[in-house]
């Protein structure tokens, strides 16, 4: 095995001479794995198939047919409607996230083809303020849905989020209703919506557009729910079922349609679109 050979070679070297960033410890199996193999497997562990976080740009790259992607509303960015300050001003927090990630906000939206089917696509990114949903996320997703409805295209949203963005208060909560209403109009036109849930998908995002798909797909072992399990446990003073709020638990209890490994997602969505595409 390539991985075993790399480990043996590394074991005989001076640790001080091994470049940083070649290895990564998997939180799923606790093994140290070669980073390049993780990247080649679409950011999944070669030992246990644990799904690492994946950047939104890379998700678009691996899902959309080459040369078909066109981003919408790329320059949209957050204001500071409440003048919010916690440990730092909100406007500084946004600037820091933009500098760190190269993104304008926590979602990228556009259109492309998936397995030769034109779609409207929104992809969230947890690295931008925990994928929190503020006015920009809601507005970009709503515009993407409405454009897709007008063009009679299916919609796909890939979610990862800690929930609504507290620094925008009620304005962020309003995005739940706005995106849901746009999806309602999309459904009235008998157009498909596929929702893909990744780790984690929580709170206001899960309580709105993430849970409204005609087909709801999740990656393996993703944390999915409204309030985190620790808070629930402390509130009700009871032990929670094993695997509570994981993809596998939700599938067993009828809240998901499919669990699909990242390597198979493009083919599975293509298969679904072949059945669901508008006449």
Secondary structure, DSSP 4 states (H G I P E B T S, - for coil): -HHHHHHHHHHTS-GGGSPTTSEEE-TTT--EEEHHHHHHTTSB-TTT--B----HHHHHHHHSPTT--EEESTT-----TT--BSSSBHHHHHHHHHHHHS-SSSEEEEEEEETTEEEEEEEE-TTTGGG-B-HHHHHHHHHHHHHHHHTT-EEEEEEEES-B-GGGTHHHHHHHHHHHHHHHHHHHTT--EEEEEEEEE-HHHHTTGGG--SEEEE-TT-BB-SS-HHHHHHHHTSPPPTTTTBHHHHHHTTS-SEE--GGGHHHHHHHHHHHHS--
